[in-house]
Amino acid sequence: MKIKLFPKNEQELSKLFVLIFPLTLLLSLTISFLKNAYFTFANLLPNNSVFNYGFLDRLDTQAALGLVFGASLCLSFSYLFSKSLGRSMVLFPIVFLTLLGVVGTEFLDILVNFFFQNSAYDLGNSSLLILLKILVVFGLFGLATLNLLAKKEASIFASAQFIYGAVVFYLISLFIVRAELNVFSDIFLVNSLYTGTHIYVGVAFIYMAIVHFLMTRPLQAVLFNKTLSSITFWGFLFLLPWTNFKYYYGSVLPNWIENISIYLSMSLVVPLLAFLVNYIKTIQSKEVDGVGSLNLLNFSVILFSITTIFHMISSFENLLPILGITNFVNVITYGLIGSLVLATISLSYYLIPKLYGREVNYSRLEDITFFGFKISYLLLLINNTVLGVNSGYSWNAGANAGSPTIYGEGYGIVWSLISFNFSVNTFISLLLLGSGFLYLISVLRAISSGSITTVEEMVYSND
Amino acid sequence: MRRTQVSDLVNKVAELLNAPVDLVQRSAEARAQASGKSVEEVLSSWAGGESVAASATPAPKEEATVEEAPKEEAPVVEEVVEEVVEEVVEETETQEVVEEVVEEVVELKNESALSFISGVLLVGLFTFLFAFVIPKNQATDIVSDSLNNSISASNEVIKGAEVYAELNCQSCHTQNVRTLIPDTQNGKVLKNKFANETLINNVGNIRLGPDLSTSATREPTNNSQWLTRYLSDSTSVNRDIPHPSYDFLDDDDLEYLVTYLLSLGESNE
């Protein structure tokens, strides 16, 4: 196994990110487990500045939505984006440094929060680090634009389109989070649009980029219809940023933006159908069977579809008071992140033979890993939906009856209803952590002791 | 048996050319019809012939390109292949046909990178303007026009709000942002006012624990001694609800936090 400190081309860079991704995922899943374990073992854990829910929750958000997202973005950018250009990347050394910067700043965010908790609020998202992130992502945006303009292929492939869309909206999300807060509605605006651009568009688009690649090339299938993939791209790009406002229905946000959010959320059915038809028809035309991680990819599509359907269902006006501002909102995030993780794992298994020249032996270890991830993410979605509905219903029942359940006194009643789901969340996150650990072992095993195979060679010319 | 052989040959040629199987099959059939040979013979010549060998090591650029070639391009390829097979057939032309198949597969609709980039940036700009800048200004204008448009908070309260934000209390507690009327009719959020950034950030987005907007108006959370005890060791008050204990806070920070919590629920009229 050879990983060069200063990669000379896109493939050598991709090798690095194939290795980084499982590590970031394991870190994220560990923090997530600690966070969830807090609810189940609050009385057993030591009471200190690390083992308290608020701190772990912030760290978990940064690890999952920052670091894991960043690692996936870098892996797909270094491998898929360059493949779509038909030439070597323009300014490759700067691309290398910028991609390292993306993962580096996200990791730095976690470190700053861990070691400088008291000043994290000033150092973190609100000032210094966010400026650095903006600088790095702006650099990535510039390089992506430059490379697209210098492309040699006639067509812009779907994967490159989605990656570019993700980079642009990632940048926008960083500008939004920097916005000044003047009045109370600002926090809802900032939070909604940040979620819409960073999580909904950013995560979903990296996921889409990987799926559009994996459903064609490794299976030797031909993309069923480019128009459908364009509908998927432009549809999600236009709709997704608007879809989080609805969860603040009835709040101080302007009514028009809440209503638009409801209607646009329902319109997600159009790009979703376009994507599903394209995926199913493309997969049907596959020429190669037995791609080991195909079932993981298929499951990620199911997970993504369920998440989007939840997104649409929650737009109904009668359901919004129950679902808004509860754990249900997290279901959408979990679903998207889960889909991205499954797709990236699938991509990494495809890339190991191509980049490292080592066959992946799909043994019992991989079967258990795949099963663990699939069942965990599915359970996570179901459990948090139940949790959101239960808590939302009890809050509202209490509020309507004029009883104090929405305040401190009656909280015991609510907690007795939802505490079981928090314990289940702990169990699920333990399953995920175990699967993440097995995944890391599986990748290391394949890279170090897999049978030798031909390495993919890409000899591009910039002439 | 023969069918299996043909199928194997098609697969082999497709693999060599890195082209879709159905395309190779159609091309071979067209070639066979034009030349009077059997499909098997045509495929054999392609699979073993020098011409194929020459094109069987396609440049990696082509490899990358074929992956997402839209299927809708296939009819064009077919037409071209049929056009070619109408010409005089010789062994050298077989090579041309095969190469043409590969070339045509990768010939895609010409898309302008500039238009695509402009499109994405326009959607981004549109979203930023209409989903953020305009509603944000709208909300600020409404507040600016109101008579009482600012919240006054003491330094101790602001410091307490900062401790509250650092501990990320807003990840569990809201301050009256529920969407039902009984929930939202009381409290700060409906009274849009200019406020300290930390106070705004503390409003919270997801409710896990109780809402705190009126905590200072109710028993026992209006009691500073009770609050201090609860925040220092929550299990001494209630073991069932997993509230964090903040005994790691220094005395000043704990006092600021209590002062801030006791300010919640004051009238903002």
Interface residues (C-beta under 8 A of the other chain):
Chain A: Y38 F39 A42 N43 N47 N48 S49 N52 Y53 G54 F55 D57 R58 K83 S84 G86 R87 Q117 N118 A120 Y121 T145 L148 L149 K151 K152 E153 A154 S155 I156 F157 A158 S159 Q161 Y164 G165 V168 F169 I172 F175 I176 A179 E180 L181 N182 V183 F184 S185 D186 I187 F188 L189 N191 L193 G196 T197 H212 F213 T216 R217 Q220 V222 L223 F224 N225 K226 T227 W234 L237 F238 P241 W242 F245 Y248 Y249 G250 S251 V252 L253 P254 I257 S285 E287 L320 P321 G324 I325 T326 N327 V329 N330 S391 W395 N396 A399 N400 G402 P404 I406 Y407 G408 E409 Y411 G412 W415 S416 E456 E457 M458 V459 Y460
Chain B: N11 A14 P20 V21 A59 P60 K61 E63 A64 T65 V66 E67 E68 A69 P70 K71 E72 A74 E107 L108 K109 N110 E111 A113 L114 F116 I117 G119 V120 L121 V123 G124 T127 F128 A131 F132 P135 K136 Q138 A139 T140 V143 E162 A165 E166 L167 N168 C169 S171 C172 T174 V177 R178 T179 L180 I181 P182 D183 T184 K188 V189 L190 K191 N192 K193 F194 A195 E197 I200 N201 V203 N205 I206 R207 L208 G209 P210 D211 T214 S215 R218 T221 D233 T235 N238 R239 D240 I241 P242 H243 P244 S245 Y246 D247 F248
